Amino acid sequence: MTDEKAPTITAGGALLARLKAVGVDYIFANSGTDFPPIIEGLAEASAKQIPLPKAIVIPHESAAMGMAHGYYLATGRAQAVMAHTNVGLANCVIGAINAATEHVPILVFSGRTPVVEKGRLGARTVPIGWGQEMRDQAAMIRESVKWDYELKFPEQAVDIVDRAFAIANSTPRGPVYLSLPREVLCEPCPRTSWRLRQRLRPPAQAAPRRYQGRRGFLSEAKNPLIIAQRGAGSAEGFEILSRLADDWGIAICQYWAIQLAAPTDHPMAVGGDPAEWLAEADLVLVVDSLAPWSPDIHALKPGCKVVHIGEDPLYARFPIRNFPCDLALVGNTAEVIVELADAASSFLPRAETVRNTRRAEVATAAAKRRSTILERAAAARGPVMSKAFVSTCLSKALEGRDAAVLSELGVPLEELTLQSPDTWYQEPHSGGLGWCFPAALGMKLARPDRLIVATMGDGSYMFSNPVACHQIAEAAGIPLLILVLNNSEWGAVRQSVLGVYPDGYAAKSNAMPLVSLAPSPDFTQVAAASRAWTAKVVEADDLLPTLQAAIEQVMVEKRQALIEIRIS
């Protein structure tokens, strides 16, 4: 019971204040008729000089989820998204699927249409109060979140925020969901409750003695291979994994890489195709990889040992994932890599000859492959540019700059020259399109000093709700560089069809069904509607100077810029 004599604050205000207390910087919100107690709570807390996260109006929920995702990638801090009842939550679901796949913590809230029809503050007042009611609103997102709940009483607000935050940030991390009935948010709770010490925190992971009895497996391997998809966990993990590969002469394959685990020009970096290396490997170190290879086209050598590393190396939330696992090293990815390198270091002297020979062989093969890829990309300049050519030009434009590249069916990784762990982010393996543009907005919001480049195909750009995203960029003052690689089709769908039916009727047809996006809109006009700097590039010789001019607009003029690039 609330003490009637004690100073109070609405449950909505207490919830918002508690978010700030646990470390949330931003609330990415798209408001609706269920938001009066949230809006009143923001105004009340501000009037009473209670610290709050900064609330930003985001005119589409998919953009809100993408921004929270990108902000976390840049900072490692979970943020909050607030949506309008069931319809707004429906727009959050794709973002939740993406976040769950990539272990990104997000606190997702949505209103719940009022329960009562009259007689209580917050009761239904408009017809959608009836139209938006569901028997189980959380059901639509439940499979993609770690935890969900509906706030029942105002005095729960603080404790429930603490629980949501702790669960989202416990390993493996991921999104959580809380439903907020309007009547409950309107009720009072103790004003001091939001300031109480946080008693519920993500559990710390004890470092087990992972290598006892197994410390020599690296020294025993003749042809070890590292496959990494989600980076190396931290800057330290990146450095140590790069050194481990170099010390032991281990090829590093970054297959469908979501984040960078080693520099693209590292002497042991053999690109993104594991086929020839898997065929000979007798030990594979799988670093935080959902699908380290494709069993339908890649075969392991008989007797090959496979070691998986990561917070959830078996990816338990996915029903089917049957990659061999002889040893799972569970823990923070970077910490496991550091421990592994330390455990293996005592074996370095006795394996020196083998290591030196293998290092030279891998380095020769890696250098030859990279040279071939870059030469091929440079040659693919006309009459219509390739994505690979765009990557090489972007690398030149980014030389000497602190920059990050995001790609959603945009520029490929192999042709880029990137040497830091926080420089590459690819679309989640769940494939919820429309992620890149808003994720880049969130990343730039977190790191306004960096150059953030969002690259995407024309279909992905349309999926991102570009009108909303450009409006957000202008309203919030978030200058991005956006590259739209336009081939007027679903290129990924075409390649998938050709992979399954290489000699089929669709492959032989003049116009493959269900892949065309022609006629193509003028994407520069979409961006120009929000006063962005824009350009179109058709000729290869124009690309580099146009990129340089756009970067000037973004970093000096603090203006969003979009380049539409015609590709094959």
Steps between C-alpha positions, in 0.01 A plus 500: 500500500616854425532731801249775424709756691826423319589698188407306189568485129292327237607146417580627149738760641661251740557249219665763281720628784606146586610440141744788539616367836593159355696656213262555209596812303221513243137401456421456131125554501207508261209622706130420481177541693636272774781751569330771713651365826843464331488855363366631833773301678769662286361847572450425872849362550652793311304750712621327815860498365519121497767370256352324197624329185464719194179413318513532120198485272556223246220493241525125435563222749734303273725807494483520880612137534780550246626810682508317834689216328757737348543697821583178685754398236675834549488516880422159649206659689140382465239760407119519515233496229141603569222414257125549471299199625476190281531674164824676595631181654433318172738742330763423767499125440747491209744710703458262794573201275818673381606593853437149632708343224791735566480496883417872519320611820208737447229594749180494296186657647157549353176624640212267559156625408313596821333208674199690637237690307416763763539608859880507525765750391644370174183311394412460132405824330513434123386208279851362448499422871274212408650427158855456631424256781654152474475192717878463506674807358846374595455182295606670179846580641544231765710262290751777428551632854666351806223611738163673487257632757204735542519766772223424750542761777665845512731405788654232275637754252850537645556131577377393158736740322788357703400146411455578130838673482681220685353225283566687174865544597564151637679259268400422239365851462180581318179706490229494767141626489272674751134580436371819667124535565396863495308495827796360693735767366257770614508386862740645761797329659758627753704782353823376658470146362682572176808612698541178698825311444483251218490158667452282193793489258606274213685199644876515466645201318761315698802407293518119508825312447409426141828354382600255768602182320444656158774762476691337218235468231643788295851357506370160390315634194666486158247718314303713747239750376320788670148587381351817648171681436422735788837652569730417790295653782706814562800698382719283721345182358560633148867568575558167675322293235706672228818425693394141571443439129837652413692319775357162405467553125123444502284605206212731598181476294233763566202321348189722467659726761264713707794671672874498444716253694833588331621759246391425143866529394639288787769260371288202611166636366388268221172672414141390543492163325593210731473221240863417421616559858225287656582215264850471652441617858555261790396762759241778459464777758151640453482848652143614581351372175137405446573318174879461458460321167227351282483121551329461163805632312787477751632172637728448798802273471441172687635526855499880503449642849267798543520743794225762544560825690241752623237604753262242355718292268222251425248778422237327711204715393517362144315166470728348235876561500702180480856610435750261660630615838778306671555775754294808591682782680222707656551857613559854388652453156795733558580347839497149355735607219740660749498187718549276198798700378652498847448125541653430160802727546700244697493268197638758254871407531455129436291560186720770344599320179148388421360845578753683283442272202123521530506879548698546180263276304186673628647847450590420138151366427331792679706762316432338164127484566478861616700623202271311263184633667618861494616477137167348397308770689703782345430360155123483560448868427284498195289537306313451832687491831504192725449503877861390536618807308294722731675339799845579364405864439346530846821365654699772326256768616524380861879489520623670816150552642334361811204336331259208520331333204159335530380279217160352430545339160720802432879502462672162551767457768786328317589796279508743792819574693391513865737456790301567819233295676224763491517581130265239342138407573295281270125437513392241759481139387128502574463712187245750631555762231492872564760470778799688355374858474351528852787302656740753346289783645531344847873449458556860389285627788730313738821604322443841338875541444524197265421470133221242470431362154176309439514297180202305371334363193205681349257246645649533848479878475128477422452257789659748744205744484736759353261794532486437876875444529592815309254698714665361815846591369393857436294545818765355731797648313660165411719540190556168322646391170252270325596299192216338306636237261224480241462205264118524484448147627518260790854387420518267801182323387641456149820347638302268725297373204815445295658315791211253526408477131814597303361351178132549572234683306538815712873515425432474129213748490549850365324644806523292818165513684465689830840671508455826308466831684464701179407774441736636761396809700730800509649438842682832503163675504393302807808623686474853360153530654682519836763744367772237456796554267454256212676372191461228237798309364489299178860529376782330692734799473248716686463277804810584706470881468129477578573295812758756609254786446230317697736433790578871509129576529454250784808577708543874439154629410332251740244411237361161403608391154371232263668365187301277265744275312397305191643148520478177305 
